[in-house]
Amino acid sequence: QVQLVESGGGLVQAGGSLRLSCVASGRTFSSYNVGWFRQAPGKEREFVTAMLWITGFTTYADSVKGRFTISRDNGRNTVYLHMNSLKPEDTAIYYCAAGRGDRVRNSTDYASWGQGTQVTVSS
């Protein structure tokens, strides 16, 4: 099973940008789909974006479309979440996940999860 470690979270003003990183160890990302989810205080974990590793196909939640971008660096075995035009409602713990299921928007299709990184957007 692949182990995941996220980094890059922090405090940023509204309108700012952050880049989150997710590094895999134990196994490479190849043959896994990779997703980013987030959980705000008092709310359920929600889908943000995902990438099908074999095809590179990406999909985004409507709330982040046009502002967030998922990308990967095969050589570094790393997936990134580029976040622009951040809003206070983006404040959450962001989790990276890897899995082989087809329902990439569904958290239950991911077997491996990172510990999360906090993103706080001030108004």
Beta strands, then each sheet from edge to edge (+ up, - down):
strand 1: 3-7
strand 2: 10-13
strand 3: 18-25
strand 4: 33-39
strand 5: 46-51
strand 6: 58-60
strand 7: 68-73
strand 8: 78-83
strand 9: 92-99
strand 10: 112-113
strand 11: 117-122
sheet 1: 1+ 3- 8+ 7-
sheet 2: 2+ 11+ 9- 4+ 5- 6+
sheet 3: 2+ 11+ 9- 10+
end
